[in-house]
């Protein structure tokens, strides 16, 4: 009987690790309104989380940007927490310095990141933008610039992530209007098994640097 229980546990663990993790990023900007949502779905529906950013307010270059984010458990249909943050020049510099410190304390982090990204699949990429400057020639110029920006970003993305679906890019000129709206929908997928492997590989690289683990723990978990 014990062997059957062990076998059942092993099968269950393998099944869970084989399940894909799907992430969906949606960015919508209409006039002065912004709406950003990040959904994560995995473990055959047992994991359903959402991070929603319904409020972004730019104060000025000194005071920075006020951001409100809600953490939602989609499975339980309830808000877990709401967090307000102020992004300033100082906080950006601190984040940049922390990132550099983490990179210095991981053996060839860029190699780990590149290999990890090759196992990420993009199963949907839609980007629709409407733009109008108020003048037809200027609108046409802005439309071309946006097309160029999108093509460049898509080319950069495809260098590291496998595109399983054909990207849908749209730039709609709004002649004789003053308007800007954009909507981005990106769906990514990676197996739970490889997330575990990538975590072990990252830990191994951190341990190769003297004091690396201590530095990562301090930076990631500091108050």
N, C-alpha and C positions, 0 to 999 in steps of 0.2 A: 504493500500500500504506500509505503514511504517513497518508493521509487516512482510511483505514479504521480505523487504530489510534487516531487522534485522535477519530473519531466514536464508537468503542467506549468510549474513556475518558470522553467526555462523557456518553454514555448511562449508563454505570456510576455516574458521580458523581451524575447527576440521579436515578437510581433509589435510590441510597443516601440522598440528601437528602430524597426523597419518602417514605422509610420512617417509620412512626410510632415514637415512643419511648413505651413504656408503663411506668408506675410503679405499684407495688402496695405499699400500707402496711397492715400488719396489727398490731393492738395487742390483746393478750390479758392480762387481769388476773384471776387466780383466787386468792382469799384473799390471801396475802402474796406470791404469785409473779407476776412480770411477764415478758412475752415480747413483744418488739417486733422486727419484721422489715421491711426496706425493700428491695424488689426493683426492678431496672431492666432492661428488656428492649428491645432495638432492633437496628437494622441487620440485619434479617431473621435474627435469631438469633445474629449474630456478637458482640453485646454482651449479656452476661448477668452481672449483678453482684448481690450481696446484702450488705446491712449488717444484722447480727443483734445485738440487745441482749438477751442472756439473763439478765443480772444487774444489778439495781438495788437498792442498799442505802442506806436513809436512816439516817445515824448520829445526828446531832442538828443543831440550828440553827447551831452553831458549826463543826462538822466538815463539814457538808454531806451530799452524796450521792455514793456511789461507783458508777460506771457502767463496765461492761465491754462493749466492742463488738468484734465479729468481722467482718472484711471478707472476703467469700467470692467466689471466681470460680466461678459456677454452671456455666459451660461446661466448665471443667477439673475441676470437683468437688474443689476444694481451698481451704483457708483461706489467704488472702493475708497477713493480719496480724491480731493481736489487740491492742487498745488499751484501757488502763484510764485512766479520768479521774476526778478528784474535782471535783464541782461545789459551789462554796462561794459565800457572799455576795460575796466579793471577785471571783471569776471571773465571776459574773453581772454585776456592775457593770462590769468591764472589757469584757465582750462588748457591753453596752449602750452604753458610751462609744464603742467602736469602730464600732458600727452608726451612731450619730449622726454620727461623723466621716465615714463613707462617704456618708451622706445629704447632708451639707453640701457634699460635693465631687462632687455629681452634679446636673446641671441637671434639676429637676423629676422626681426619681426616681419619685415616686408615679404620675405620668402614664405613665411607661414600664412600671411594674409593672401598672397597671390594663389597659393595652392588651395586654400580654403574657398576662395571665391570661384575657383573652377568647378566646384561641386554645387554651386548655387545656380538654379535654373530660373530664368525669367519666363513665366508662362503668359504674361499679358503686359503690354506697355502701350498705353494710350495717352496722347498729349494733345489737347485742343486749346488753341489760343485765338482770341478775337482782339484785334487792335485797331484803333483809330486815332489819328493825331489831330483831325479837324481839317486837314488839307490833303487832297488826293495824292500829290507827288510825295509828300513826306510820309503818308501812310504806306505807300508802295515801298519806300525805302526801309521803313521800320519792319514791314512784312518780310522783306528779304533778309534783314539782319536777324530776325527771330528764326527764320528757316535755317540760317547758317548756324546759329547758336544751338538749335535743337539737333541738327545733324552732327555737330561736333560732340555734343554731350552723348548722343546715342553711339557714336563711334568709340568714344572713351569707355562707355559701359560695356559694349560688345567685346572689348579687348580682354575683359576679366570675367564676365558672366555669360553663360551660354543662353542664347535667345531661342526659346522653343516656339515662340509665336512671332509672327510678323508684326513689327511695331506699326502703330497707326498714329501718324503725325498730321496735324492740321493747323494751318494758320489762316484765319479768315479776316481779310481786310474789311474794315468798316469805314468806307469813304465818307468824308464830310461829317464825321462824328468824332467826338472825343470819348474814347472808350478803351478799357483794357480789362480783359478777363482771361483766366487760364484755368484749366482743369487737367490734373495729372493723375493717372491711375496706373500703379505698378504692382504686379503680383509676382512674388518670388517664392521659390520652393527649395528646400534642402531636407535631407533625411535626418531623423533624430540620431541615427547611428553615427553619421559622420560628424554631427555636432559634438557627440561624446568623444570621438577620435580627435577632432580638432582641439577640444579642450585639453586632452591629455598631451597632445603635441605642444600646445602653447605652454603648459605647465613645465614640460621638459626643457623647453627653450629658456624659460624664466630661471629655472634652477641652474642652468649653465653659467649664469652671471652671479658672481659673489654678491650676496645681499639682495638679489633680484626679487625673491619672493617677499621679503620683508618690505621692500619699497612698493611693490604692487599692492600689498595689503594696506600699507599706510595711505597710499594715494586713493585707492578705491573706496576705502571704508572710513576715511577721516570725516569728522563731523563737519 
